[in-house]
Amino acid sequence: MSTSARTSALRAVPASPLAGTRHRPLPIPSVRLVGGDGRVELRAEGDVVPGTELSVRIPGWSPRSTVVGPDGARGRDGDGYARVPLEPGARYVLDLDLTPRLTTAQHRVDALRAAVAVERGPVVYCVEQADLDAPLDVDDLAVLPVPITVGERDTLVLRCRVINAADGLYGPDTATELGDERTVTAIPFSTWDNRAPGPMRVWPPRAPR
């Protein structure tokens, strides 16, 4: 069978009910990063079909993020998306919420009960032994559930309580005794062990307020 005959045969049997329907692709807005601190700029270029909306998925780690359109109009939220009317040449900004937060694990994960992870945006942080003065150990810290401060060079500043070590491996069923409050630096987990070999902790216990 010749190439033209095969092509004619394929065209005679539409692959779907929409085959043969003419579609005009919608223009895709160009995307570029501005500011670098949780702000993504989007611009609509070319023709825009009237009534078209710009729909931006809001990441699960940033539920308070919004899309800001022309004249400061904010996109309405729904089903994990923010939507604003799309206008040709208009400038839109995805304003991501990068507030540091504490994350807990599902209660059936035995090893992580009463523990918290520290996150900012999509980045997971850890406490590294290199940032602690001896004899303080990463396993002796309990994180206080208070607002977390953003430090220098992508670090976070945590407020912790020191866990006073009990005598022996086992003891009576009493509440864990907490000591002094300390200010501790947390670094992105991806940068762990870049300075000096040593332990770190991603899931420290949570201290009572």
LOPA-567761 format. One line per 3 residues: for each residue z, y, x of N, C-alpha, C, O, CB. Coordinates in pm, 1 decimal. Each point is the difference from the previous one (the first is absolute). Glycine has a CB too. Layout:
// residues N
Z Y X Z Y X Z Y X Z Y X Z Y X  ...
This chain:
// residues 209
0.0 -119.0 86.2 0.0 119.0 -86.2 0.0 123.3 89.3 74.3 5.3 98.1 49.5 -127.7 -284.6  -205.4 220.5 154.1 -7.7 120.3 80.7 123.1 87.0 -22.1 76.2 -19.4 -94.7 -326.5 10.7 84.3  267.8 105.7 101.4 113.4 91.4 -10.9 -5.2 78.9 -129.7 102.8 19.7 -64.6 -94.3 -3.3 313.3
-128.6 29.6 -287.9 -12.6 78.4 -123.3 30.9 -83.9 -122.0 60.3 49.1 -95.4 -230.9 93.6 205.4  129.2 -271.0 -108.4 27.4 -88.0 -113.6 149.5 -23.9 -13.0 53.5 2.1 -110.9 -277.5 -112.1 139.4  293.3 86.8 85.1 143.8 -21.6 -5.0 71.0 124.6 -52.3 94.8 -9.8 -77.9 -112.2 -152.6 269.0
-28.7 278.5 -148.2 61.7 124.5 -45.4 -18.2 18.5 -149.6 92.9 41.6 -69.2 -133.5 59.3 293.8  -79.0 -131.5 -275.3 -25.6 13.4 -143.5 87.3 -95.0 -79.1 50.1 34.8 -107.0 -284.7 34.5 154.7  253.0 -191.2 5.7 82.4 -97.6 -69.1 144.0 45.8 -8.0 65.6 -19.9 -102.2 -217.8 -160.4 179.2
202.8 241.6 29.3 137.3 47.5 0.3 17.8 115.1 -97.6 103.0 8.3 -66.9 -79.7 -80.6 304.6  -119.0 159.0 -246.8 11.6 113.4 -89.7 -11.0 -41.3 -145.4 45.8 72.3 -88.5 -139.9 71.3 266.0  36.1 -254.8 -202.7 -17.3 -44.5 -138.2 129.8 -48.8 -61.8 11.3 -9.0 -122.2 -244.4 -51.9 177.4
330.8 29.5 28.5 129.0 -50.3 -48.9 108.6 97.2 45.3 47.1 -9.5 113.3 -126.7 -233.8 -105.8  120.0 336.3 -93.6 102.5 96.9 39.3 128.2 -69.2 42.3 41.1 -98.5 -61.3 -140.7 264.3 -95.3  163.0 -114.5 261.7 124.3 -58.5 49.3 117.7 32.4 -89.6 100.6 -70.9 2.7 -190.0 86.5 227.0
79.3 89.6 -308.8 109.2 38.1 -88.9 -58.8 78.3 -116.4 -116.0 40.7 5.1 283.3 -35.3 186.6  -87.4 16.4 -298.1 -50.3 78.4 -113.9 -37.3 142.1 38.6 -74.3 65.7 -72.8 215.3 -204.1 -76.1  -90.3 187.8 263.2 -30.3 135.9 41.8 -123.7 8.0 87.0 -45.0 108.9 35.4 285.2 -58.9 -49.2
-295.7 -166.7 48.5 -118.4 1.4 84.8 -112.3 75.2 -70.4 -20.9 -16.2 -120.2 88.9 -203.1 225.8  -138.4 299.7 -31.5 -107.2 78.7 -56.4 45.2 135.8 -48.6 -83.0 87.6 -24.0 -25.1 -297.4 -38.7  240.1 229.5 47.5 51.7 129.7 -40.2 5.0 91.8 120.2 45.0 -40.7 107.1 89.1 -64.5 -291.2
-178.5 225.6 168.4 -1.0 92.6 112.2 133.7 72.7 8.1 47.0 57.9 -97.9 -296.7 -29.8 76.7  310.0 -32.4 140.3 128.6 64.1 21.7 -16.3 107.3 106.5 -72.6 -17.0 98.0 197.0 -193.7 -163.3  -56.0 319.7 43.8 2.6 103.6 103.1 137.1 -3.6 65.8 100.1 27.2 -66.2 -268.1 118.4 -59.5
175.0 -178.3 253.8 131.8 -10.6 64.5 73.1 132.7 -1.3 -59.1 106.1 20.2 -28.4 -288.1 124.8  217.9 173.7 -169.4 80.3 120.5 -0.1 18.8 47.9 143.4 11.4 -82.8 90.4 105.9 10.5 -302.2  -113.8 200.6 235.0 22.2 50.5 135.2 140.5 -33.9 47.7 95.3 4.0 -77.7 -258.4 181.4 35.4
175.2 -218.0 168.1 129.5 -32.3 58.5 48.6 121.7 77.8 -70.8 46.7 89.2 13.3 -294.7 -74.8  175.7 301.0 -45.0 46.8 117.3 72.9 34.1 -35.9 143.9 48.7 -109.4 28.6 38.8 206.6 -242.1  -114.0 -3.3 303.0 38.3 -22.2 138.2 151.5 10.0 11.3 64.1 71.8 -76.8 -285.4 19.8 159.8
277.5 -163.2 12.0 144.7 -2.4 16.8 33.4 33.7 143.8 -58.7 -56.1 92.5 84.1 -115.2 -275.7  67.8 262.0 202.4 46.5 27.1 135.1 148.0 34.1 -3.2 51.0 52.4 -99.0 -279.9 28.0 166.5  297.0 -111.0 42.3 143.5 22.5 9.8 27.8 143.3 40.0 -62.9 52.7 91.7 98.5 -292.5 -31.5
58.2 303.1 -128.3 40.3 135.3 37.4 151.0 2.1 18.9 74.2 -59.0 -78.5 -269.6 161.0 -47.9  239.9 -33.9 230.4 143.2 14.8 22.6 61.2 -119.6 71.3 80.3 17.0 91.8 -71.4 124.1 -293.9  -46.1 -261.5 160.8 50.6 -118.7 65.0 139.2 -41.2 -42.2 53.5 -96.3 54.8 -194.6 157.4 131.3
202.3 7.9 -281.4 134.9 -35.2 -41.7 1.1 -31.5 -148.7 65.8 67.0 -79.5 32.0 78.1 260.5  -171.7 -247.9 -215.8 -0.3 -44.7 -137.6 -92.7 76.6 -92.0 12.8 -10.8 -122.0 215.2 -58.4 161.2  -321.2 146.5 15.3 -94.6 74.5 -83.4 -142.0 -43.2 32.9 -43.6 10.4 114.7 202.0 185.6 -127.3
-230.4 -244.5 -87.8 -137.4 -43.5 16.6 -88.0 87.3 -87.8 22.0 10.4 -120.6 49.4 -248.3 173.0  -171.8 300.9 8.9 -88.4 88.6 -75.4 -125.6 -74.7 -43.2 -57.5 -76.4 77.4 145.6 274.7 49.7  -129.9 -175.5 -251.3 -122.7 -58.2 -54.0 -87.0 112.0 -54.6 49.6 91.9 -65.3 68.5 -309.2 9.3
-247.6 209.5 82.7 -93.5 98.2 -54.1 -112.6 -72.5 -73.2 -52.9 -99.5 49.5 108.5 262.5 136.6  -91.4 -113.8 -302.0 -110.0 -56.9 -77.2 -127.9 71.7 38.6 -12.3 120.8 -19.9 166.4 -181.3 -171.6  -248.7 -12.7 246.2 -126.2 59.4 43.1 -114.9 -59.1 -80.6 3.2 -118.0 -34.9 89.0 154.6 266.7
-192.8 43.5 -261.5 -114.4 -45.8 -76.4 22.6 16.8 -148.6 94.9 65.2 -43.5 -147.6 -226.3 223.8  -37.3 100.4 -258.1 8.7 10.7 -145.1 115.4 -83.7 -53.1 27.6 -108.8 50.4 -274.6 148.8 -62.4  313.4 11.2 -88.9 109.4 -70.7 -65.5 -30.3 -10.8 -148.1 -28.5 100.6 -65.1 194.3 -18.1 236.6
-160.0 -202.2 -225.0 -25.1 -22.0 -142.0 110.6 65.9 -81.2 117.4 -23.9 28.2 -237.0 -193.5 20.8  87.0 299.4 -148.8 103.3 64.4 -82.3 96.1 -102.8 -59.1 -41.2 -106.7 -45.6 -119.7 291.2 -8.1  287.7 -150.9 55.3 101.9 -89.0 -54.3 52.9 -101.7 98.4 88.2 -78.8 -34.3 -195.1 109.9 -181.0
54.1 -31.2 339.2 46.4 -94.8 100.6 137.7 40.3 51.2 29.4 118.4 16.2 -267.2 -167.5 49.1  321.9 -51.1 -40.1 132.5 23.6 53.9 10.1 -55.3 141.2 -63.7 -99.7 34.1 160.2 92.3 -265.2  -16.3 73.2 312.0 35.3 -53.0 130.7 126.9 -81.1 -19.3 103.3 53.8 -39.9 -211.1 141.7 166.5
99.9 -325.1 -98.3 113.0 -90.3 -19.8 45.8 -50.6 136.3 -75.6 -66.5 70.9 -8.4 -1.9 -301.3  205.5 99.5 266.0 54.4 -36.0 131.2 119.2 -92.5 -18.9 93.6 30.9 -73.8 -171.7 188.3 173.3  72.8 -333.6 -31.2 112.3 -94.5 -11.5 119.0 51.7 78.7 -12.9 39.2 116.0 -146.5 -232.0 -144.5
274.8 192.5 -35.7 123.4 42.3 65.2 66.9 -123.4 60.6 30.4 -94.4 -72.9 -1.4 290.3 -88.7  -5.4 -197.8 293.3 58.1 -118.8 61.6 140.6 -28.0 -51.6 74.4 91.9 -34.0 -212.2 -48.3 236.4  172.9 -171.6 -207.8 130.9 -38.8 -51.1 115.7 56.6 80.3 109.2 18.8 -53.4 -214.3 -223.6 -30.1
82.1 232.2 212.1 107.2 55.1 82.7 16.2 150.3 -17.7 87.1 60.7 62.3 -129.4 -242.0 100.6  -39.5 241.0 -246.2 7.5 144.9 -19.6 -20.3 35.2 -146.5 -95.3 70.4 -33.6 11.2 -33.6 266.7  172.5 -84.6 -321.7 -23.6 16.9 -143.7 -0.4 145.1 -46.5 -53.5 29.1 -107.0 157.6 -249.2 77.1
-46.6 311.3 106.3 5.0 140.0 -42.5 -116.9 81.9 54.4 -0.4 122.6 -11.5 247.9 -141.9 1.3  -345.1 -46.7 68.4 -117.9 70.3 51.1 -84.0 53.1 -115.8 0.8 -55.5 -109.9 -1.6 -90.9 315.3  -71.2 254.2 -178.7 -84.4 60.2 -102.4 -133.2 43.6 60.4 -13.8 13.2 121.6 218.3 63.1 -247.5
-301.2 -54.6 38.6 -127.3 58.9 39.3 -5.4 140.3 -57.0 15.9 19.6 -120.5 -131.5 -245.9 128.4  93.0 323.9 78.9 -5.2 139.7 -41.7 -145.7 44.5 -1.6 -69.2 -8.2 101.5 300.3 54.3 -5.6  -277.2 1.0 -211.2 -137.6 42.4 -15.1 -16.2 150.7 10.0 92.2 69.6 42.5 -129.6 -268.2 -183.3
-78.1 249.4 102.5 -23.3 144.7 3.6 104.5 75.7 -82.9 46.9 -48.9 -102.8 -292.7 5.3 134.3  280.6 162.0 14.6 96.8 86.2 -69.1 138.7 -63.9 -7.7 81.9 37.8 -83.7 -270.1 58.1 -49.5  213.7 -193.3 221.4 132.7 -59.6 4.6 28.4 -101.8 -107.9 113.8 -45.2 -13.2 -41.9 252.4 113.2
-172.5 -244.8 -178.1 20.9 -98.7 -105.8 33.0 -135.6 60.4 -68.4 -45.4 91.7 -88.8 170.6 -242.4  260.4 -189.7 100.4 42.8 -129.2 52.3 -51.4 -113.4 -88.7 -0.3 10.2 -122.7 205.1 97.5 222.2  -247.3 -213.8 -35.8 -54.5 -113.0 -73.1 106.0 -71.0 -81.6 115.1 -11.8 41.9 -285.9 -14.0 134.5
131.5 -20.3 -290.6 94.1 -73.7 -83.5 9.3 -143.3 50.4 -99.4 -57.4 44.5 47.2 204.3 -244.2  170.6 -203.9 192.5 24.3 -133.4 52.2 -13.7 -103.9 -110.8 19.2 29.2 -118.0 133.3 66.6 292.9  -185.5 -215.6 -134.3 -8.7 -110.3 -94.4 -54.0 -123.5 67.7 -105.1 4.2 63.9 71.8 156.5 -250.3
105.9 -272.5 172.5 -43.5 -127.9 55.9 -19.1 6.5 151.4 -85.8 -69.0 54.9 -24.3 18.5 -272.2  189.9 133.2 284.6 -9.7 7.7 144.5 -112.4 87.8 50.9 -30.2 -2.2 119.3 126.2 -220.4 -115.6  -159.2 300.4 -91.9 -109.4 88.5 39.4 30.4 142.7 -43.8 67.7 22.8 -100.2 -232.1 -213.3 83.5
112.9 286.2 93.8 3.5 140.8 -39.7 -143.0 44.1 -25.2 -88.6 -27.7 80.8 300.5 73.4 53.7  -235.1 22.3 -245.1 -135.6 34.9 -40.9 -11.1 150.4 -27.1 86.4 60.1 -63.9 -116.1 -290.8 -34.1  -76.9 288.1 147.4 -29.0 141.8 -25.7 -149.1 12.6 -28.3 -78.4 -80.3 50.5 270.1 158.9 99.6
-233.5 20.9 -230.2 -143.1 21.2 -23.9 -72.6 27.9 131.4 50.1 73.2 85.3 0.6 15.5 -315.7  -167.9 -147.3 245.4 -78.1 15.1 122.9 -102.4 111.1 -17.7 -81.0 -2.8 -92.7 113.4 -241.3 148.2  -28.0 341.6 34.2 -90.7 113.0 -5.2 -76.8 8.4 131.0 57.7 -21.8 106.6 95.6 144.8 -265.3
-282.8 -91.7 152.9 -78.9 8.0 123.2 52.0 108.0 93.7 26.7 112.8 -41.4 -224.7 -194.2 -85.1  212.0 44.6 254.4 44.9 95.4 100.2 148.1 29.0 -1.3 48.7 77.0 82.8 -269.0 19.3 -98.8  293.4 -156.9 -76.9 143.1 28.4 -10.0 77.4 -71.7 110.8 -44.7 -101.4 53.6 21.0 131.1 -302.7
138.7 24.6 281.3 86.8 -56.9 103.5 121.7 -62.3 -66.4 65.1 62.4 -83.8 -143.7 108.2 253.6  108.4 -293.4 -131.9 114.8 -72.0 -52.9 87.6 -45.7 116.7 -49.8 -30.0 108.5 -83.0 -45.5 -312.2  261.0 70.9 180.1 93.3 -42.8 104.7 89.4 -109.9 -55.2 68.5 18.9 -100.5 -72.5 210.6 207.5
2.8 -344.9 -40.1 94.9 -107.0 -30.6 126.3 28.9 79.8 0.7 -10.1 122.7 -185.9 -161.8 -168.4  291.3 207.6 -24.5 126.0 37.7 63.5 93.0 -120.4 -4.7 63.4 -26.6 -102.1 -91.7 271.4 36.6  35.9 -317.6 177.1 79.7 -122.2 6.1 147.0 32.4 23.7 33.5 84.9 82.6 -232.8 -210.2 3.9
285.3 57.5 -158.9 143.5 17.8 15.7 48.0 -83.8 118.7 -4.1 -122.9 -4.9 31.7 167.2 -244.0  17.4 21.8 354.4 46.9 -69.5 120.0 150.4 13.8 18.3 49.3 -0.9 112.8 -271.4 40.4 -8.2  294.8 -26.9 -214.0 145.6 8.2 8.5 56.0 -132.3 52.3 -30.6 -104.9 -56.6 36.0 271.7 -134.2
75.9 -165.2 297.3 59.7 -125.1 49.2 83.7 -66.9 -109.4 61.6 67.4 -82.6 -57.9 26.6 316.9  -2.5 -225.3 -233.3 68.8 -72.1 -107.0 61.2 -130.4 52.4 -38.3 -50.8 105.4 -120.3 151.6 -273.4  253.0 -152.3 92.7 59.1 -130.2 27.0 -60.4 -101.8 -97.0 -13.2 26.9 -119.4 229.5 80.0 203.3
-252.1 -221.9 -32.0 -62.8 -105.8 -79.7 88.4 -124.1 2.7 54.8 -36.2 104.2 -285.9 127.2 -53.6  244.3 -155.3 -165.0 78.9 -123.3 -7.4 -92.1 -118.3 -26.8 -111.7 16.3 -49.2 312.6 112.2 -34.3  -152.3 -247.7 116.5 -76.1 -121.9 -22.5 38.8 -62.0 -134.3 102.7 34.4 -58.6 -118.5 -72.8 307.8
-66.8 -51.9 -295.7 29.7 -73.4 -123.0 131.1 -77.0 17.1 26.2 -55.3 106.8 -273.7 35.3 -160.2  329.7 16.3 -51.8 136.8 -51.5 14.9 6.3 -147.6 37.3 104.3 -47.0 45.5 -34.7 215.9 -210.2  -179.6 -243.9 146.5 2.1 -141.6 36.1 -23.9 -24.4 149.6 10.7 -113.4 46.6 -91.0 63.7 -276.5
48.6 154.2 304.0 -17.3 -14.5 145.0 138.2 6.7 63.5 52.8 108.4 24.7 -286.6 -3.7 -29.1  291.5 -220.8 30.2 138.5 -7.6 45.7 26.4 83.4 124.4 101.2 69.6 7.7 -90.9 -295.8 -105.0  -100.3 219.8 194.7 24.5 65.5 128.6 1.1 151.9 -10.9 47.8 67.8 90.9 -153.7 -262.3 20.2
53.4 249.6 -222.3 -12.5 145.6 -10.1 85.6 60.1 -110.8 -16.5 117.2 -34.0 -212.9 -140.1 122.1  319.9 -55.2 -144.5 87.8 55.9 -102.1 89.0 107.6 61.6 54.3 -17.3 109.2 -57.4 -201.2 -236.1  17.0 329.2 55.5 81.2 113.7 44.2 -55.9 66.8 125.1 70.6 74.8 67.5 127.4 -186.7 -166.4
-324.9 85.1 129.9 -64.2 63.6 114.6 -109.2 94.9 -48.6 -49.2 -13.8 -112.0 99.6 -187.5 257.1  -88.0 297.1 -61.5 -103.3 96.2 -35.4 -96.5 17.1 116.9 37.4 -15.8 116.2 121.7 134.3 -272.7  -282.6 -86.2 123.6 -98.5 39.1 100.6 -27.0 148.6 -16.9 10.5 53.7 -110.2 -115.9 -286.0 114.2
70.7 298.0 104.9 -27.5 143.4 -1.2 -150.9 19.4 11.0 -63.3 -53.6 91.0 289.5 108.0 14.4  -284.6 23.3 -199.2 -143.8 21.3 -0.6 -32.0 147.3 -23.0 77.4 74.2 -60.5 -112.2 -308.2 -23.9  -81.3 273.4 134.5 -55.6 132.2 -29.7 -150.2 -17.7 -16.3 -69.6 -37.8 94.3 253.9 160.8 35.3
-233.5 -95.6 -249.2 -139.2 -30.3 -26.9 -22.4 -149.6 15.3 81.0 -78.6 -49.2 -151.7 307.8 127.9  -36.3 -271.1 -12.4 -25.3 -142.7 20.4 65.9 -55.8 125.6 -20.5 -116.7 33.4 -193.2 148.0 -152.3  293.0 50.5 189.5 56.8 -39.4 129.3 140.9 -54.4 -16.7 84.7 62.1 -64.3 -224.6 111.1 177.9
164.1 -290.3 -54.8 132.5 -61.9 2.8 68.2 37.2 131.2 -62.4 -2.0 106.1 -15.4 -190.7 -253.4  205.5 226.2 139.3 76.1 43.3 117.3 103.3 -105.7 39.4 31.5 -91.1 -76.6 -65.2 331.9 9.7  84.9 -225.4 188.6 105.8 -88.6 47.2 95.6 80.1 87.6 -33.7 107.4 49.8 -120.8 -308.9 -59.1
274.4 146.9 26.6 96.4 56.4 94.0 -7.0 -83.7 126.7 15.8 -122.0 -4.4 137.1 208.0 -182.1  -176.8 -19.7 299.7 -18.2 -70.8 126.5 121.6 22.3 89.5 58.1 108.5 3.9 -309.0 -83.8 -22.1  287.3 -130.2 89.3 115.8 7.5 88.0 -14.6 111.5 104.3 100.0 57.0 43.7 -64.2 -302.3 -78.6
-158.0 276.3 74.4 -23.3 102.2 101.8 50.1 137.4 -43.2 21.4 86.8 84.7 -219.1 -216.5 -8.9  216.8 151.1 -206.4 45.7 130.2 -49.8 151.2 3.9 -22.9 52.2 99.9 -49.5 -275.4 -69.7 -57.3  293.5 -137.1 141.9 144.5 -8.2 -23.6 75.1 -0.4 132.7 -43.7 -60.4 97.9 3.7 -65.7 -312.5
151.8 193.6 215.4 84.8 1.1 118.5 92.9 -120.9 -1.4 56.6 -34.6 -103.8 -68.1 286.4 113.1  26.9 -315.9 106.6 92.0 -113.5 11.4 143.5 48.3 -29.8 34.5 113.3 33.7 -186.7 -226.7 139.6  233.9 30.7 -234.5 -22.7 -140.9 -34.8 -53.6 -19.7 -142.0 5.7 -111.4 -52.2 176.6 53.7 209.8
-234.5 163.5 -221.5 -49.6 -13.2 -136.2 -122.2 -90.2 -3.2 -89.1 11.7 84.2 177.8 215.8 -139.9  -92.8 -317.3 -41.5 -107.5 -97.6 -12.7 -72.4 21.1 -133.0 59.4 46.5 -97.3 68.3 -212.4 240.5  -256.1 131.3 -146.3 -76.8 18.0 -124.2 58.7 -79.9 -115.4 -17.0 37.8 -115.9 -186.9 1.5 252.8
272.0 -148.5 -107.5 58.5 -82.2 -106.3 132.6 55.4 -50.2 59.3 -56.1 -92.2 -172.1 -141.0 191.6  160.1 306.6 -39.9 127.8 59.0 -40.7 -18.1 120.8 -91.0 95.8 73.6 -23.6 2.0 -154.2 236.9  -218.6 102.5 -264.7 -28.1 119.4 -78.6 -28.0 -34.4 -146.3 -67.7 -98.2 -30.5 -22.6 207.8 236.3
143.7 -27.3 -294.6 -29.4 -9.2 -143.4 -52.7 136.6 -44.3 64.0 102.4 23.6 117.0 -281.6 -62.9  -297.8 180.0 -24.8 -66.5 125.1 -36.6 60.7 57.8 -127.4 16.4 -70.1 -99.9 -228.3 -10.3 208.7  244.9 209.0 -103.7 51.8 68.6 -118.2 -115.4 38.4 -93.1 -103.8 46.1 47.5 300.3 41.3 86.6
-180.4 -105.3 -264.6 -106.7 34.2 -95.4 -2.5 149.2 -30.3 28.4 42.4 -112.0 -8.3 -270.4 12.3  -54.7 307.3 201.6 -7.2 145.0 -13.1 -138.5 44.4 44.8 -70.9 -78.0 63.5 321.4 104.4 -24.8  -291.2 96.5 -69.8 -133.2 46.4 41.0 -23.2 -16.6 150.4 89.8 21.9 81.2 -85.1 141.2 -270.4
-127.4 -202.5 223.8 -38.5 -25.9 139.0 -77.6 120.2 51.8 -84.7 55.4 -70.2 77.2 -306.7 30.7  36.9 290.9 162.1 -63.7 116.0 61.2 -115.9 -43.5 89.1 9.9 -99.7 71.6 208.2 224.3 -79.6  -328.0 -49.3 3.3 -113.0 -25.9 88.4 28.3 64.8 135.3 29.6 119.2 7.7 -191.2 -130.1 -204.4
152.2 -69.1 303.7 27.1 49.2 133.9 -128.1 33.4 74.7 -105.1 20.8 -60.8 313.2 -156.1 63.8  -198.5 140.3 128.4 -115.1 32.5 84.6 -80.6 -125.1 32.1 53.6 -110.8 3.4 72.9 303.8 94.4  -254.3 -174.1 -74.7 -89.9 -106.5 44.5 5.0 -122.0 -91.3 15.3 -113.3 45.7 14.2 194.2 187.2
-42.7 -55.5 -362.7 -8.1 -107.2 -100.5 127.9 -81.9 -11.2 -4.7 -114.8 -44.4 -238.1 104.7 88.3  355.7 65.6 -5.1 126.3 -72.1 -14.8 70.7 44.9 -127.7 -34.3 102.4 -59.2 54.6 -124.7 310.3  78.3 -55.8 -291.8 86.1 35.6 -111.9 143.9 0.1 48.5 35.4 -71.2 94.0 -198.1 -26.9 -262.1
244.5 178.5 103.3 140.8 9.4 36.2 83.5 -57.9 -114.4 -3.6 51.0 -112.0 -39.1 155.1 256.7  117.1 -311.9 -116.2 81.2 -69.1 -99.3 147.5 31.0 20.9 45.8 27.7 110.8 -217.4 -209.9 -125.4  242.4 176.5 -94.6 146.3 6.4 9.0 54.3 -139.2 -26.7 -30.1 -61.4 -102.4 35.7 305.2 28.1
74.2 -292.2 166.9 49.6 -137.5 -6.8 151.1 -2.3 17.6 60.3 96.2 47.3 -279.0 -182.0 42.1  277.9 -25.7 -128.5 140.2 -28.9 28.5 5.4 -119.1 94.4 -80.7 -92.4 -10.3 156.0 183.2 -215.4  19.6 -87.8 317.1 17.9 -110.0 93.6 82.5 -109.6 -66.5 105.2 27.4 -57.8 -119.6 130.9 255.1
-32.9 -281.1 -189.3 72.3 -113.8 -55.9 101.3 -48.6 103.0 -37.2 -39.4 110.6 -161.9 -26.9 -254.3  325.1 69.1 108.0 104.2 -47.0 91.3 -2.2 -152.2 5.7 12.2 -67.0 -102.5 129.7 270.1 52.6  -157.3 -256.3 168.8 -8.5 -145.1 16.8 134.0 -65.7 -32.5 106.0 47.4 40.9 -283.3 -16.9 135.3
169.9 -140.8 -250.7 119.4 -77.4 -32.4 26.6 -101.5 110.1 -90.1 -35.9 75.9 48.2 66.6 -322.6  164.6 -75.9 254.7 35.3 -102.5 98.1 -49.5 -135.9 -47.4 24.9 -39.2 -114.0 177.3 171.9 185.2  -272.0 -204.5 15.8 -46.1 -133.8 -34.3 -128.4 2.8 -80.9 -42.5 104.1 -50.3 277.7 -180.4 54.7
-295.9 -42.0 -15.4 -125.7 -11.6 -71.7 19.9 5.2 -150.8 -87.1 48.0 -72.5 -2.6 -181.4 261.7  203.8 84.2 -236.8 29.4 -0.9 -142.7 134.9 65.5 -24.0 82.3 9.4 91.0 -218.8 -218.8 -123.1  158.9 254.6 -90.7 125.9 64.3 -33.4 22.3 0.2 -149.4 -77.2 -61.1 -73.9 58.5 202.7 276.8
122.2 -74.6 -248.7 29.5 4.8 -143.5 -106.2 79.4 -75.6 -73.6 79.6 58.4 318.3 -97.3 -6.8  -251.0 -5.4 -181.1 -97.7 65.1 -84.9 47.0 141.9 -31.7 58.7 26.0 -105.0 -128.3 -249.0 6.9  42.6 312.5 190.4 38.4 139.4 -18.2 -123.3 87.3 21.5 -99.6 -44.5 57.0 338.0 -2.4 19.3
-230.7 170.0 -122.0 -111.2 92.2 15.4 -23.7 31.3 148.0 94.3 8.7 78.7 -44.3 89.2 -305.5  -177.0 -81.1 262.9 -33.6 35.5 137.2 58.3 136.8 33.2 -16.5 96.1 -75.3 -194.9 -233.6 63.3  279.4 144.5 125.3 62.7 125.5 40.7 -100.5 84.8 76.0 -59.3 -45.2 98.0 285.3 -65.8 -87.6
-244.7 234.4 -56.3 -94.3 90.9 63.6 74.8 107.1 77.4 105.0 48.0 -42.8 -272.6 -91.2 -138.8  111.3 79.9 297.2 63.8 98.9 85.5 -68.7 134.0 -4.2 -35.2 50.1 -106.8 108.0 -233.1 251.1  -91.5 240.9 -26.7 -52.8 135.4 11.6 -142.1 11.6 -53.3 -75.1 -97.4 -6.3 221.1 130.4 203.5
-180.2 90.8 -235.7 -137.6 29.0 -40.5 -79.8 45.1 121.4 49.4 77.7 81.7 26.6 -14.4 -314.3  -198.1 -111.2 244.6 -87.6 34.0 111.8 -135.4 46.3 -50.7 -45.4 -40.3 -107.2 164.1 -125.9 252.1  -182.8 252.2 -65.3 -137.7 38.8 -23.5 -88.6 -83.8 90.0 19.2 -2.1 121.6 47.9 237.6 -186.5
-164.5 -304.9 6.3 -79.8 -98.5 73.8 -148.1 30.9 -17.9 -43.5 39.3 -108.2 223.5 -214.7 78.3  -256.6 157.3 136.3 -144.6 20.1 -4.2 -70.2 -129.5 -38.4 32.4 -106.6 52.4 -14.0 286.8 121.7  -114.2 -171.0 -265.4 -85.3 -113.4 -36.8 -142.2 31.6 43.6 -45.6 113.6 -12.7 194.2 -174.4 -185.0
-218.5 -39.5 249.0 -137.4 17.2 49.3 -94.2 -89.3 -79.3 44.7 -98.1 -59.5 40.2 154.9 290.7  -214.4 -25.6 -233.9 -94.8 -90.7 -66.0 7.3 -139.3 61.6 2.7 -15.2 122.1 -153.9 209.5 -173.6  154.4 -294.5 -33.8 11.5 -138.4 47.0 -111.6 -35.6 97.6 21.0 -79.3 91.8 88.5 18.5 -308.0
-227.1 118.4 197.3 -114.3 -31.6 86.4 20.4 45.8 143.8 -70.8 -46.3 89.5 -75.1 63.7 -288.6  241.5 72.8 223.7 23.5 50.4 135.7 119.6 -65.9 66.9 38.6 39.0 110.2 -137.7 176.6 -180.3  157.8 -314.6 5.1 116.1 -68.7 57.2 -35.1 -64.5 134.5 -109.2 -53.9 18.5 197.0 11.7 -250.9
7.2 49.2 324.9 -10.5 -65.3 130.7 -100.8 67.8 92.0 -45.1 -60.7 97.2 107.8 -151.9 -207.2  -98.7 337.0 81.1 -91.1 72.0 88.2 72.5 69.3 114.7 -63.6 44.8 95.4 -87.3 -12.5 -289.1  283.7 -23.2 185.3 76.1 68.5 104.5 74.5 -98.4 90.3 -19.3 -1.0 121.6 43.8 196.8 -274.9
58.6 -276.4 93.8 77.1 -97.3 78.0 24.9 -121.5 -88.3 20.8 15.6 -120.3 89.9 167.2 260.2  -112.1 -302.9 -83.9 27.2 -119.9 -79.7 138.6 8.7 -63.2 95.4 46.4 62.5 -245.4 -182.2 87.7  159.2 91.1 -273.2 128.3 3.5 -68.2 -15.7 -32.0 -146.4 -111.7 -0.9 -51.7 193.1 167.8 215.0
29.5 -193.3 -231.8 -6.7 -34.9 -142.6 -26.9 120.8 -88.0 14.1 114.5 43.1 141.7 -301.4 1.3  -194.1 160.2 -166.1 -19.3 104.6 -101.5 38.0 -59.9 -134.6 23.0 -120.3 -12.0 -209.9 234.3 145.3  193.1 -28.4 -233.5 36.7 -45.6 -134.1 -83.9 73.8 -102.3 -0.5 123.1 -3.8 235.7 -175.3 78.7
-307.2 -23.9 -159.0 -77.7 58.4 -109.2 81.7 2.9 -128.6 -15.1 92.3 -80.1 -196.9 -173.8 187.1  298.1 -17.6 -128.3 77.5 -13.6 -122.7 150.1 9.5 29.2 69.4 -101.6 -4.1 -252.1 -41.3 -94.3  234.0 262.5 127.7 145.0 12.4 17.6 69.7 -6.6 -134.8 -62.7 24.4 -103.1 28.6 114.0 310.3
164.1 -171.3 -208.2 72.5 -1.3 -127.6 15.5 141.5 -54.7 -6.6 98.6 73.5 129.6 -305.9 -1.7  -102.6 213.9 -199.9 19.7 128.4 -66.8 149.0 26.3 -14.6 74.1 -84.7 -49.9 -293.1 60.8 -74.1  262.5 141.3 167.6 141.1 37.7 -10.3 27.4 63.8 -135.7 -88.7 64.0 -56.7 100.6 -31.0 306.5
108.2 -49.0 -302.6 31.8 70.3 -123.6 2.4 150.0 25.0 31.6 45.3 110.1 101.0 -242.8 -192.1  -166.0 273.4 -20.4 -9.6 145.9 14.9 135.8 58.5 34.5 12.6 121.3 16.6 -203.1 -114.8 -180.1
